[in-house]
Amino acid sequence: MPTTPATAGHPVRSDRSAVRTLLRLWPYVRPVRARLFTAAFVAVVASCTGLVIPLVLKWIVDGPVADRDPAGVWLGALYLLLLGFAEALLFGLRRWLVARPLAGVEAEMRADLYRHLQRLPVAFHDRWASGQLLSRGTTDLMLLRMFLAFPLTFLLVNGVTILVGVIIMLVQDGTLGLVVLVPAVPVLITCVIFERRYADVARRAQDQVGDLTTVVEESVLGIRIIKGFGRHRSQAHAFRELSRTLRGTELHKARLLATIWGVIVALPELAIGAALVVGVVMVADGGLSAGTLVAVLSTALALRWPVDSIGFLLAMSQEAATATERYFEVMDEGVEDAGGSGTAAPVPDAGTPGLRFHDVSFRYPDAPPDSPPLLHHIDLHIRPGESMALVGATGSGKTTLTALIPRLHEVTSGRITLDGTDIRDLTREELREKVAVAFEEPTLFSASVGENVLMGAADRAGAAELNRALSVAQAEFAHALPHGTDTQVGEQGLSLSGGQRQRLALARAVVGQPAFLVLDDPLSALDVHTEAAVEAALRQVLADTTALIVAHRPSTVLLADRVALLSGGRITAVGTHHELLHRHAEYAHLMSGLASGPGAGDQEDDDR
């Protein structure tokens, strides 16, 4: 099962700095920095307030207790109560300060990720598993919010607390302070080793979560295939294997965390025990007051949580660094340029109307540089108001060629012009207002029928245009749905039949009355009678537009004025259907195969 293209199976780079990685979050944190800094200051004050308690205990032991003064003891108890209340109040204030702004940071990062995904080229989405992208927009951002809310603050707070506590212990008694500090060096060495190892395991675990998300998503979307072919056991086995792998990685993380916690907890505890023995001896010899011993030991005990939490905070910080790295792996991907730059070279026949391919070649961006292009030297001219069918054997590149027109892929060389204008000189918004596309696979969204269709016209169409498009696509069945065109079609439109989805996709393509229409086998899922009705209505639409139609069966070819044959990545013949049928052997052979194949008379039943 693939993971992210950039990091699949690879450990974290040894030269990666978690701090440098996390600093990339600063643009998102900057707008709320005042509240975060205030929250950190409040937390430092709260933590240092807790360190005053050992000093009050020293005063109580050496003063009221030694002097047998009950009133002084009660006064000391009141001081302790007030300090505890103040500490709790300050920590509550810190939490209130960070909750709202960090929720906003998470929302802003998620919105930026979503906007960026919309602008990334199709080639990027072809390479990346959807589950990996989903995990970056959910799990990873949740980890970042938790890091900003807790570890980021408490790495600072605990560091200041430990420093202040150490100073207090050394001031009270240097010998006891040094005894308590003995574990500092081995703890620091353990933390350095832990950080390096945990970073690798944390990255592996988060990538595996993405893989698992992909499997779940594919299983849900493909549930009909799984049930239809009885593959639930094999899918369950694949899921169990991924779950087992993730479980092993999480256990590895737990072992690492247990190791560092064992070191961080055990060594300071031993040091406190040693300090207690030394302190008792010093008190017995009269070299130390009982209050000072209580103060030092109480301070050491107050530092247990800041010290014990180091492993936990480092683990969360490494997971946050990994989440940041994964987030910016997507954000650093180059987006589609907006177009309209005017940088394209002049076109020799810049006044030629219609749709024209000028010596176009195409190779997928991730293909080896020395591999032959999928399409090469494509020269094709579709005149204004003309419909051209594009015919070719399976795998000849027909769908890829049509994807070049709305710039879902960029040409490797050559150019495509619309009415004499290079499509790269148009903004993508302008281009896609001129060109409408109906893909071979009709994709619908979890929205109403009307919203799905009107997506093809943005804000330029209303009820009248919607009804006209449904009529052209022979999709009036939408009016008979439980809530008419307001009926929700469900995820991927799977509540509808294949033919119904295809008709709605066709309606979406024609609703905006585009100047140029690209149809990728728009009638493949229709029964014979519906196909005939759609063809009759579609001819009226094609009379007012310039269209390129990928055709897989003769009935679709007959919609077009002319036909282009794509063979071996080249346009090998252009003419009318009858001309090519009589003069071009490859075309005649292809048409005879289509006419006798399942597409000619074995169409999918359109009714559920």
ZIQUILIN-V150050 format. One record per residue. N is the residue number from 1. BURIAL is # if it has 9 or more other ideal C-beta (glycine too) atoms within 8 Angstrom, else .. Layout:
# ZIQUILIN-V150050
n: <N;N>
burial: <BURIAL;BURIAL>
This chain:
# ZIQUILIN-V150050
n: <1;2;3;4;5;6;7;8;9;10;11;12;13;14;15;16;17;18;19;20;21;22;23;24;25;26;27;28;29;30;31;32;33;34;35;36;37;38;39;40;41;42;43;44;45;46;47;48;49;50;51;52;53;54;55;56;57;58;59;60;61;62;63;64;65;66;67;68;69;70;71;72;73;74;75;76;77;78;79;80;81;82;83;84;85;86;87;88;89;90;91;92;93;94;95;96;97;98;99;100;101;102;103;104;105;106;107;108;109;110;111;112;113;114;115;116;117;118;119;120;121;122;123;124;125;126;127;128;129;130;131;132;133;134;135;136;137;138;139;140;141;142;143;144;145;146;147;148;149;150;151;152;153;154;155;156;157;158;159;160;161;162;163;164;165;166;167;168;169;170;171;172;173;174;175;176;177;178;179;180;181;182;183;184;185;186;187;188;189;190;191;192;193;194;195;196;197;198;199;200;201;202;203;204;205;206;207;208;209;210;211;212;213;214;215;216;217;218;219;220;221;222;223;224;225;226;227;228;229;230;231;232;233;234;235;236;237;238;239;240;241;242;243;244;245;246;247;248;249;250;251;252;253;254;255;256;257;258;259;260;261;262;263;264;265;266;267;268;269;270;271;272;273;274;275;276;277;278;279;280;281;282;283;284;285;286;287;288;289;290;291;292;293;294;295;296;297;298;299;300;301;302;303;304;305;306;307;308;309;310;311;312;313;314;315;316;317;318;319;320;321;322;323;324;325;326;327;328;329;330;331;332;333;334;335;336;337;338;339;340;341;342;343;344;345;346;347;348;349;350;351;352;353;354;355;356;357;358;359;360;361;362;363;364;365;366;367;368;369;370;371;372;373;374;375;376;377;378;379;380;381;382;383;384;385;386;387;388;389;390;391;392;393;394;395;396;397;398;399;400;401;402;403;404;405;406;407;408;409;410;411;412;413;414;415;416;417;418;419;420;421;422;423;424;425;426;427;428;429;430;431;432;433;434;435;436;437;438;439;440;441;442;443;444;445;446;447;448;449;450;451;452;453;454;455;456;457;458;459;460;461;462;463;464;465;466;467;468;469;470;471;472;473;474;475;476;477;478;479;480;481;482;483;484;485;486;487;488;489;490;491;492;493;494;495;496;497;498;499;500;501;502;503;504;505;506;507;508;509;510;511;512;513;514;515;516;517;518;519;520;521;522;523;524;525;526;527;528;529;530;531;532;533;534;535;536;537;538;539;540;541;542;543;544;545;546;547;548;549;550;551;552;553;554;555;556;557;558;559;560;561;562;563;564;565;566;567;568;569;570;571;572;573;574;575;576;577;578;579;580;581;582;583;584;585;586;587;588;589;590;591;592;593;594;595;596;597;598;599;600;601;602;603;604;605;606;607;608>
burial: <.;.;#;#;.;.;#;#;.;.;.;#;.;.;.;#;.;#;.;.;#;#;.;#;#;.;.;#;#;.;.;#;.;.;#;#;.;#;#;#;.;#;#;#;#;#;#;#;#;#;#;#;#;#;#;#;#;#;#;#;#;#;#;#;#;#;.;.;#;.;.;#;#;.;#;#;.;.;#;#;.;.;#;#;.;#;#;.;.;#;#;.;#;#;.;.;#;#;#;.;#;#;#;#;#;#;.;#;#;#;.;#;#;#;.;#;#;.;.;#;#;.;#;#;#;.;.;#;#;.;#;#;#;#;#;#;#;.;#;#;#;#;#;#;#;#;#;#;#;#;#;#;#;#;#;#;#;#;.;#;#;#;.;#;#;#;.;#;#;#;.;#;#;.;.;#;#;#;#;#;#;.;#;.;.;#;#;.;.;#;#;.;.;#;#;#;#;#;#;#;#;#;#;#;#;#;#;#;#;#;#;#;#;#;#;#;#;#;#;.;.;.;.;.;.;#;.;.;.;.;.;.;.;.;#;.;.;#;#;.;.;#;#;.;#;#;.;.;#;#;.;#;#;.;.;#;#;.;#;#;#;.;#;#;#;.;#;#;.;#;#;#;.;#;#;#;.;#;#;#;.;#;#;.;.;.;.;#;.;#;#;#;#;#;#;#;#;#;#;#;.;#;#;#;.;#;#;#;#;#;#;#;#;#;#;#;#;#;#;#;#;#;#;#;#;#;#;#;#;#;#;.;#;.;.;.;.;.;#;.;#;.;.;#;.;.;#;.;.;#;.;#;.;#;#;#;#;#;#;#;#;#;#;.;.;.;.;.;.;.;.;.;#;#;#;#;.;#;#;#;#;#;.;.;.;#;#;#;#;#;#;#;.;.;.;#;#;#;#;#;#;#;#;#;#;#;#;.;#;.;#;.;.;#;#;#;#;#;.;#;#;#;#;#;#;#;.;#;.;#;#;#;#;#;#;#;#;#;.;.;.;#;.;#;#;.;.;#;#;#;#;#;#;#;#;#;#;.;.;.;#;.;.;.;#;#;.;#;#;#;#;#;#;#;#;.;.;#;.;.;#;.;.;#;#;.;#;.;#;.;.;.;#;.;.;#;#;#;#;#;#;#;#;#;#;#;#;#;#;#;#;#;.;#;.;#;#;#;#;#;#;#;#;#;#;#;#;.;.;#;#;.;#;#;#;.;#;#;#;#;#;#;.;.;#;#;#;#;#;#;#;.;#;#;#;#;#;.;#;#;.;#;#;#;#;#;#;.;#;#;#;#;#;.;#;.;#;.;.;#;#;.;.;#;.;#;#;#;.;#;#;.;.;#;#;.;.;.;#;#;.;.;#;.;.;#;.;.>
